[in-house]
C-alpha cells in the first residue's frame, strides 16, 4: 500500500478547498521567481487537474544573477510544456520615481504585470507561505499596526490565490527535496540587507527559541485577527449606510462609533479614491473630525473635509493661477526655469553660482540659504504646498528636525500664508521650504560641485506664467 503523502501537499490541497481557490477549467498565471517556494507552487499546480497554466517571471534588474534566474524559470516552463511570459523592469529606478522602497516597487510591478497576463477572468497564484505571513505580522507590529495588519497575508485577495499560505518554508524545502525539485537561491534572502531579511534571519529565529511551536501559534493569532477584522468590516458597512447623507458621512455619528469601526470607515474613504493610507494621515483626519471643521490634503487635488456636521472627501479642481503639486526632474531641465505658484508668486530654479549671500525672499528676517547640492537629491523632485505633519532640518539650524508648523509659528507666518507655502521634496523627504531654505541633508556645502538655487519671486499677476512642467 502506497505511503500517504504528508507535509505541504495535503496542507495546500486543504487550503485550496477551504477557500475555493481553484477549480478545473481555471486559467491560472503562476508567479515563479525560481526560488524554492515558487518552484514548489508550480509543481503543486501541475499536479492539479484541469488547470490552464502560464508561468510568469519578472526580472527586477537588481542583481547580476537575475538573467540566469530568468533562464532557469524559462527552462522550468519548457520542461513542463507550459506557456512562459517574462518582463524586465528596473525596480530600483521605479522605486526612486515613485518614492517607495525597492521591495514595494517590486511588489507593485509584479502584481500589475501578472494582472495584465491574467486578464479579467484569470487567476494569479503566488507562492506566499505561512513563514512570509509571519514576517509580515512582525513588520506590521513594528510599524504600529491595527487588527488589519495582524491578519498576515490573506489566502485570497480578489483574483489572487495563495495555495501555500498554510505551509512553512521548512515544509516547502522538504517538499522540493522529496520531489527532486531544483531551485535557485536569492542571496539577498540570506542577508539582513532589507527589513524583511532582518525579520526572517534574526527576529523570527529568536521568537522560535521562546516558542518552538511559533508557526502554529502565529497561524492561530492571524485566524483570530481575520475573524475580528471581518466583524469590524461588517460593522463599518452597516455604519456607512446609517451615516450616509447624500454621499457625505454624519460627523456626530462618526465620532460616536467605536474607534476601530470609525478608522475603518475613514480608511475606506481613502481606498475608494485610490489614496495611499498611513497612520499619520489617519490621525490628521481624526483631528479635523474632532475639531468639527477644516480639511486635510490626502492626495493630489483630494482633501478630507469636515463642515456643517458632515465629513467626506472633496476633489479640488485648480483655479487659474492656483498652485498644485507637480513633478520636477532637475536632471532633464535647462536651468534657469520658473514655476507659477499662484498668489502672485513663482519659483525660479537657477544654477548655483557658488557665491555666498544669494538674495532670496524672506518670510522671516533670518539669513536663509536656498542653495542645494543636486548630488544629494534622491530621485524626482515633487513641488507641492505645505501639508500637515511636514518636518525639516533647516540648514541654518545647528541640529534636529522640526515641524514646519512650529517653524512658521516661530517666524510669525500668519496661518493663511502657511497654507500656500511651497515645499519641495525628494524620495526621502523635504529638501527645501519657502522661507526656510534648504534642508540640511541636501544643502550646498564646501566641496559641492553641482547645485541650484530655489528662489521665490513676486509676479504682477497670479496667472500661469511661463513655467515648464
C-alpha positions in Angstrom: 0.0 0.0 0.0 1.4 3.4 -1.0 2.5 5.6 1.8 0.1 8.5 2.4 1.8 11.8 1.5 2.3 14.3 4.3 3.5 17.8 4.7 3.0 20.5 2.1 0.8 18.7 -0.5 -2.2 17.8 1.8 -2.0 21.1 3.5 -2.1 23.0 0.2 -5.0 20.9 -1.1 -6.9 21.6 2.1 -6.2 25.3 1.8 -7.4 25.3 -1.9 -10.6 23.5 -1.0 -11.4 25.6 2.1 -11.1 28.9 0.3 -12.4 27.7 -3.1 -9.2 28.9 -4.7 -9.0 26.8 -7.9 -11.4 24.7 -9.9 -11.0 22.6 -13.1 -11.2 24.9 -16.1 -9.5 27.8 -14.3 -6.9 29.8 -16.3 -4.0 30.4 -13.8 -1.0 32.7 -14.0 1.7 31.3 -11.7 4.3 33.8 -10.4 7.6 32.0 -10.4 10.8 33.6 -9.3 12.8 30.3 -9.4 13.1 30.1 -5.6 12.0 27.0 -3.6 8.6 28.5 -2.7 7.6 29.3 -6.3 9.1 26.0 -7.7 7.0 24.1 -5.2 4.0 26.1 -6.1 4.4 25.3 -9.8 4.9 21.6 -9.1 1.7 21.6 -7.0 -0.3 23.3 -9.7 0.9 20.9 -12.3 -0.4 18.0 -10.1 -3.9 19.5 -10.1 -6.2 18.5 -13.0 -8.0 20.8 -15.4 -5.9 24.0 -15.0 -4.5 26.0 -17.8 -1.2 27.3 -16.6 1.0 30.2 -17.7 4.4 30.7 -15.9 5.2 34.3 -15.3 8.5 35.8 -14.2 9.7 39.4 -13.5 13.3 40.2 -13.8 13.8 43.2 -11.4 17.2 44.0 -12.7 18.6 44.2 -9.2 21.3 41.5 -9.1 23.9 40.0 -11.5 22.2 36.6 -11.2 18.8 37.9 -12.4 19.4 36.9 -16.0 20.4 33.3 -15.0 17.3 33.1 -12.8 15.0 34.2 -15.7 16.6 31.5 -17.9 16.1 28.9 -15.2 12.4 29.7 -14.9 12.0 29.6 -18.7 13.5 26.1 -18.7 11.1 25.0 -16.0 8.2 26.1 -18.1 9.6 24.5 -21.3 10.3 21.2 -19.5 6.6 21.0 -18.4 5.3 22.2 -21.7 3.8 25.4 -20.2 3.4 28.9 -21.7 6.0 31.3 -20.4 5.9 35.1 -20.1 8.7 37.3 -18.7 9.4 41.0 -18.2 12.4 43.0 -17.4 12.0 46.1 -15.3 14.3 48.5 -13.4 12.7 48.1 -9.9 15.3 50.5 -8.3 14.5 53.3 -10.8 10.8 52.7 -10.4 11.2 53.0 -6.6 13.1 56.3 -7.0 10.5 57.7 -9.3 7.6 56.7 -7.1 9.2 57.5 -3.8 8.9 54.0 -2.3 11.2 51.1 -1.2 12.6 48.7 -3.7 10.5 45.9 -2.1 7.4 48.0 -2.6 8.4 48.7 -6.2 8.9 45.0 -6.9 5.6 44.1 -5.4 3.7 46.8 -7.4 5.4 45.8 -10.6 4.7 42.1 -10.2 1.0 42.4 -9.4 0.5 44.9 -12.2 2.2 42.7 -14.9 0.8 39.4 -13.6 -2.7 41.1 -13.5 -2.3 42.1 -17.2 -1.4 38.5 -18.0 -4.3 37.0 -16.1 -6.9 39.4 -17.6 -10.4 39.8 -16.2 -11.2 36.1 -15.9 -7.8 34.5 -15.0 -6.4 33.9 -11.5 -2.9 34.8 -10.2 -1.2 32.2 -8.0 1.6 33.4 -5.8 4.0 31.3 -3.6 3.5 33.2 -0.3 3.9 30.8 2.7 3.0 30.9 6.4 6.6 32.0 7.0 6.1 35.0 4.8 2.9 35.8 6.6 4.6 35.6 10.0 7.3 38.0 8.8 4.6 40.4 7.6 2.9 40.4 11.0 6.2 41.2 12.8 6.9 44.0 10.3 3.4 45.4 10.8 3.8 45.2 14.6 7.0 47.2 14.4 5.0 49.9 12.4 2.2 50.1 15.0 -0.4 48.1 13.1 -4.1 47.6 13.9 -6.1 44.4 13.6 -5.9 44.6 9.8 -2.1 44.2 9.9 -2.2 41.3 12.3 -4.1 39.2 9.8 -0.9 38.5 7.9 -1.1 37.8 4.2 -4.7 36.8 3.1 -5.2 33.4 1.4 -7.3 35.1 -1.3 -7.5 38.7 -2.4 -9.6 39.3 -5.4 -8.3 37.0 -8.2 -5.0 36.4 -6.3 -4.7 33.0 -4.6 -2.0 31.6 -2.3 -2.2 27.8 -2.1 0.9 27.6 0.2 -0.2 30.1 2.8 -0.6 27.4 5.5 2.8 25.9 4.8 6.1 26.9 6.4 9.4 27.5 4.5 10.8 24.3 6.0 7.9 22.3 4.6 8.5 23.9 1.2 12.1 22.9 1.2 11.3 19.4 2.4 8.7 19.1 -0.4 11.3 20.1 -3.0 13.8 17.6 -1.6 11.4 14.7 -1.7 10.2 15.6 -5.2 13.7 16.1 -6.5 13.0 19.7 -7.5 15.9 22.0 -8.2 15.6 25.8 -7.5 17.7 28.9 -7.2 18.6 30.8 -4.1 18.3 34.5 -3.9 21.4 35.6 -1.9 19.6 38.6 -0.5 17.3 36.2 1.4 20.3 35.1 3.4 21.3 38.6 4.4 19.7 41.3 6.5 20.0 44.0 3.9 16.3 44.7 3.8 13.8 44.9 6.7 12.1 41.6 5.8 15.5 39.9 5.7 16.3 41.1 9.3 12.9 39.8 10.5 13.5 36.4 8.7 17.1 35.9 9.8 17.2 37.5 13.2 13.8 38.1 14.8 11.8 35.0 13.8 14.6 32.6 15.0 14.7 34.3 18.4 10.9 34.1 18.7 11.1 30.4 17.9 13.6 29.9 20.7 10.9 31.3 23.0 8.2 29.1 21.5 9.2 26.2 19.2 5.5 26.0 18.1 5.6 29.6 16.8 4.2 28.8 13.3 1.1 27.2 14.7 0.7 29.9 17.3 1.0 32.7 14.8 -1.4 30.9 12.5 -4.0 30.9 15.3 -3.3 34.6 16.0 -3.8 35.5 12.4 -7.0 33.5 12.1 -8.5 35.2 15.2 -7.5 38.6 13.8 -9.1 37.7 10.5 -12.4 37.0 12.4 -12.1 40.2 14.3 -11.4 42.2 11.2 -14.4 40.6 9.4 -16.6 41.7 12.3 -15.1 45.3 12.1 -15.8 45.3 8.4 -19.4 44.2 8.9 -20.0 47.0 11.5 -18.3 49.5 9.2 -20.5 48.6 6.3 -23.6 48.9 8.5 -22.4 52.3 9.9 -21.7 53.6 6.4 -25.3 53.0 5.3 -26.7 54.5 8.6 -24.5 57.7 8.5 -24.7 58.3 4.7 -26.0 61.8 3.9 -26.1 62.0 0.1 -22.5 60.8 -0.2 -21.3 62.5 2.9 -21.0 61.0 6.4 -22.6 62.4 9.5 -19.9 63.8 11.7 -21.5 63.2 15.1 -22.3 59.7 14.1 -18.7 59.0 13.1 -17.4 60.3 16.4 -19.9 58.1 18.3 -18.6 54.9 16.6 -16.2 52.5 18.3 -12.6 53.7 17.2 -11.8 50.6 15.1 -15.1 51.0 13.1 -14.6 54.7 12.7 -11.0 54.2 11.5 -12.1 51.5 9.0 -14.6 53.9 7.5 -12.0 56.6 7.1 -9.6 54.2 5.5 -12.4 53.1 3.2 -12.7 56.7 2.0 -9.0 56.8 1.1 -9.1 53.4 -0.6 -12.2 54.4 -2.7 -10.3 57.4 -4.1 -7.1 55.4 -4.6 -5.2 57.4 -2.0 -2.3 56.0 0.0 -3.2 55.0 3.6 -1.0 55.8 6.6 -1.3 56.0 10.3 -0.2 59.7 10.3 -2.8 60.7 7.7 -5.5 58.9 9.6 -4.6 60.8 12.8 -4.8 64.1 10.9 -8.2 63.1 9.6 -9.4 62.3 13.1 -8.1 65.6 14.4 -10.0 67.7 12.0 -13.1 65.4 12.5 -12.9 66.1 16.3 -12.4 69.8 15.7 -15.6 70.0 13.6 -14.3 72.0 10.7 -11.4 72.2 8.3 -9.7 69.9 5.8 -6.7 67.6 5.3 -5.0 67.2 2.0 -4.9 63.4 1.4 -3.6 63.4 -2.2 -3.1 65.5 -5.3 -6.3 67.6 -5.6 -8.1 65.5 -2.9 -9.0 66.7 0.6 -10.8 65.2 3.6 -13.2 68.0 4.5 -15.3 68.5 7.6 -18.0 71.2 8.0 -21.7 71.7 8.7 -21.9 68.5 10.6 -20.7 66.4 7.6 -17.4 64.7 6.6 -16.1 63.4 3.3 -13.6 63.6 0.5 -13.7 66.5 -1.9 -11.9 66.6 -5.2 -10.3 70.1 -5.6 -10.1 71.4 -9.1 -7.4 74.1 -9.6 -8.4 77.6 -10.4 -6.4 79.7 -12.9 -3.1 80.6 -11.3 -3.6 78.2 -8.4 -0.7 76.1 -7.3 -1.0 72.3 -7.3 1.7 69.6 -7.0 4.0 68.8 -9.9 7.0 66.5 -10.6 10.3 68.1 -11.5 13.2 66.1 -13.0 16.1 68.5 -12.4 18.5 66.4 -14.4 16.3 66.9 -17.5 15.8 70.7 -17.2 17.9 73.5 -18.6 18.2 76.0 -15.8 17.1 78.6 -15.0 13.4 77.6 -15.1 10.3 79.0 -13.3 7.1 77.5 -12.0 4.0 79.6 -11.1 2.7 79.1 -7.5 -0.3 81.3 -7.6 -1.0 84.1 -5.1 1.3 86.3 -7.1 4.4 84.2 -6.7 6.7 82.0 -8.8 9.5 79.6 -8.0 12.7 80.2 -10.0 15.3 77.4 -10.0 18.7 78.5 -11.4 22.2 77.1 -11.4 24.2 77.7 -8.2 26.8 80.4 -8.6 28.9 79.2 -5.7 28.8 82.7 -4.2 27.7 83.5 -0.7 24.8 85.7 0.1 22.3 84.6 -2.5 19.3 87.0 -2.4 16.0 85.3 -1.6 12.6 86.5 -0.5 12.3 86.0 3.3 9.2 85.4 5.3 11.1 86.0 8.5 14.3 88.1 8.9 16.7 85.1 9.3 19.5 84.7 6.8 18.4 81.7 4.8 20.4 79.5 2.5 18.4 78.4 -0.5 21.2 76.7 -2.3 21.0 72.9 -2.8 23.5 70.2 -3.7 21.9 68.4 -6.6 24.1 65.4 -6.0 22.3 64.8 -2.7 18.8 64.9 -4.1 17.3 61.4 -4.5 15.1 60.8 -7.4 12.5 63.2 -8.9 11.6 66.4 -7.0 8.0 67.0 -6.1 6.9 70.6 -5.7 3.8 71.0 -3.6 2.1 73.1 -1.0 2.8 72.7 2.7 0.9 69.8 4.3 0.1 68.9 7.9 2.9 66.8 9.5 5.7 68.3 7.4 9.1 68.3 9.1 12.5 69.5 8.0 16.0 70.3 9.3 16.8 73.8 8.1 20.5 74.1 7.2 20.8 77.3 9.2 19.9 75.5 12.4 22.5 73.6 14.2 20.8 70.2 14.8 17.5 68.4 14.8 14.4 68.3 12.6 11.4 70.5 13.3 7.7 70.5 12.4 7.2 73.1 9.6 4.2 74.3 11.5 6.4 75.1 14.5 8.9 76.9 12.3 6.1 79.0 10.8 4.9 79.9 14.3 8.3 80.9 15.4 8.8 83.0 12.3 5.4 84.7 12.8 4.0 83.5 9.5 0.2 84.1 9.5 -2.0 80.9 9.3 -3.4 82.0 5.9 0.1 82.3 4.4 1.2 78.9 5.8 -1.3 77.1 3.6 0.3 78.4 0.4 4.0 77.9 1.3 5.8 76.0 -1.4 7.7 72.8 -0.4 10.0 70.6 -2.5 10.6 67.0 -1.5 12.5 64.0 -2.9 12.1 60.3 -2.2 13.5 60.8 1.3 11.6 63.9 2.4 11.6 67.7 2.3 14.7 69.2 0.6 13.6 72.9 0.7 10.7 75.0 2.0 9.8 78.5 1.1 11.1 80.9 3.7 13.1 78.3 5.5 15.6 77.4 2.8 17.4 74.1 2.1 17.1 71.0 4.4 20.5 70.1 6.0 20.6 66.8 4.1 20.6 68.5 0.6 22.2 71.9 1.4 25.1 73.2 -0.6 28.3 72.8 1.3 32.0 73.1 0.7 33.1 70.6 -1.9 29.7 70.5 -3.7 30.1 70.5 -7.4 26.6 70.6 -8.9 23.9 72.7 -7.4 20.9 75.0 -7.8 19.2 77.8 -6.1 15.4 77.8 -5.2 14.2 81.4 -5.3 10.8 82.9 -4.7 9.9 85.9 -6.8 6.8 88.1 -6.9 4.8 88.3 -10.1 2.5 91.1 -11.1 -0.3 88.6 -11.7 -1.2 85.2 -10.3 -1.7 83.7 -13.7 0.0 80.6 -15.2 3.2 82.5 -16.3 5.7 80.7 -18.4 6.8 77.8 -16.2 7.6 74.4 -17.5 6.1 71.2 -16.2 
